[in-house]
Amino acid sequence: MRVLVVTAVAAESDSVAAGLAVAGYARLDEEVIRRAPFAGPESSPSPLTRYGRAGHEIHVYPAGVGPAAAAAGTAVALGRAQDPGYDLVISTGIGGGFPGVAPLGSLVVSSRIVAADLGADSPDGFIPVAELGFGRDQVHLSVPLGRRVMRALGAAYGTVLTVTTATGTAERAAELLARHPSAVAEAMEGFGVAEAADQYGLPVLEVRAISNSIGPRDRSAWRIGDALAALTDAFGKLPPVLESWTSHEH
Ligand SMILES: O=C(O)c1cccc(C(=O)CC[C@H]2O[C@@H](n3cnc4c(=O)[nH]cnc43)[C@H](O)[C@@H]2O)c1
């Protein structure tokens, strides 16, 4: 089994790595595959790091913030994979949770990944790109895998929205929920990772640890430390599920 885990930033990758260590995965090596887009001229390049246990490998790559960086970084990492290629791609990191379904410090697993603001605005409201006839705003996910992961993590299971502007008002949160009643969380990378994985014919999953509630902007209420600890917890529990899953099940 070989899995590519894509985060946005190094702090998320470090939390994933701490969980993999708990699951018995040892660091194998690392490869600088490009300069992450969020890194300034003084920052060090962010490597893709490989971890392994009993013939299974999990590679972790902080590809950058937002769907464009996520898609580009994922495609680069997938394109450089040597035989055997990857079986699965996971988009992960911190995210905003919809109140009532995904509290601070909890985990969510995607049943669907939807690009929630990919489309056109109109006097009658938002029109998704698929309705415009230009493309798609969601990709196929493995339901059996998602459900297994959800059970193993004790996570909420539902639609994870990808947005390019984080929600900062109650009105916007209500609008998103009205359009996506099964939404549990939002973040900024899932759809980009999913597009890249899908174009390589690979299944994808999104796992988010909730750092903030979706609604009126309030930075003082963010709990990034708790979310990163939840991410470590998730990746301590995830490997046995992934090892027992085979990609033809999706
Ligand atoms: O300053 C703000 O109000 C603000 C609100 C939400 C997100 C940000 C970020 O700059 C974080 C981007 C980063 O974190 C993920 N993330 C975490 N929470 C959310 C969210 O509620 N909505 C969207 N993205 C979120 C995201 O995936 C990025 O990697 C600032």
The ligand as an SDF file (V2000), in Angstrom:
LIG
                    3D

 30 33  0  0  0  0  0  0  0  0999 V2000
   -8.4010   35.0700    9.1940 O   0  0  0  0  0  0  0  0  0  0  0  0
   -9.4230   34.4140    9.0410 C   0  0  0  0  0  0  0  0  0  0  0  0
  -10.5340   34.8270    9.3650 O   0  0  0  0  0  0  0  0  0  0  0  0
   -9.3300   33.0450    8.4350 C   0  0  0  0  0  0  0  0  0  0  0  0
  -10.4520   32.2260    8.4200 C   0  0  0  0  0  0  0  0  0  0  0  0
  -10.3660   30.9400    7.9170 C   0  0  0  0  0  0  0  0  0  0  0  0
   -9.1390   30.4730    7.4010 C   0  0  0  0  0  0  0  0  0  0  0  0
   -8.0470   31.3140    7.4220 C   0  0  0  0  0  0  0  0  0  0  0  0
   -6.7620   30.8550    6.9450 C   0  0  0  0  0  0  0  0  0  0  0  0
   -5.9470   31.6140    6.5120 O   0  0  0  0  0  0  0  0  0  0  0  0
   -6.4540   29.4150    7.0470 C   0  0  0  0  0  0  0  0  0  0  0  0
   -6.2490   28.7830    5.7490 C   0  0  0  0  0  0  0  0  0  0  0  0
   -5.8010   27.3530    5.9360 C   0  0  0  0  0  0  0  0  0  0  0  0
   -6.4950   26.6690    6.9770 O   0  0  0  0  0  0  0  0  0  0  0  0
   -7.5370   25.8580    6.4740 C   0  0  0  0  0  0  0  0  0  0  0  0
   -8.7480   26.3610    7.1450 N   0  0  0  0  0  0  0  0  0  0  0  0
   -8.9110   26.3420    8.4750 C   0  0  0  0  0  0  0  0  0  0  0  0
  -10.1080   26.8070    8.8130 N   0  0  0  0  0  0  0  0  0  0  0  0
  -10.7360   27.1540    7.6810 C   0  0  0  0  0  0  0  0  0  0  0  0
  -12.0200   27.6960    7.4200 C   0  0  0  0  0  0  0  0  0  0  0  0
  -12.8530   27.9480    8.3070 O   0  0  0  0  0  0  0  0  0  0  0  0
  -12.3260   27.9390    6.1240 N   0  0  0  0  0  0  0  0  0  0  0  0
  -11.4520   27.6530    5.1330 C   0  0  0  0  0  0  0  0  0  0  0  0
  -10.2300   27.1340    5.3430 N   0  0  0  0  0  0  0  0  0  0  0  0
   -9.8730   26.8730    6.6160 C   0  0  0  0  0  0  0  0  0  0  0  0
   -7.4800   25.9850    4.9700 C   0  0  0  0  0  0  0  0  0  0  0  0
   -7.6140   24.7250    4.3590 O   0  0  0  0  0  0  0  0  0  0  0  0
   -6.0990   26.5880    4.6850 C   0  0  0  0  0  0  0  0  0  0  0  0
   -5.1240   25.6050    4.5340 O   0  0  0  0  0  0  0  0  0  0  0  0
   -8.1170   32.6010    7.9260 C   0  0  0  0  0  0  0  0  0  0  0  0
  1  2  2  0
  2  3  1  0
  2  4  1  0
  4  5  1  0
  4 30  2  0
  5  6  2  0
  6  7  1  0
  7  8  2  0
  8  9  1  0
  8 30  1  0
  9 10  2  0
  9 11  1  0
 11 12  1  0
 12 13  1  0
 13 14  1  0
 13 28  1  0
 14 15  1  0
 15 16  1  0
 15 26  1  0
 16 17  1  0
 16 25  1  0
 17 18  2  0
 18 19  1  0
 19 20  1  0
 19 25  2  0
 20 21  2  0
 20 22  1  0
 22 23  1  0
 23 24  2  0
 24 25  1  0
 26 27  1  0
 26 28  1  0
 28 29  1  0
M  END
$$$$
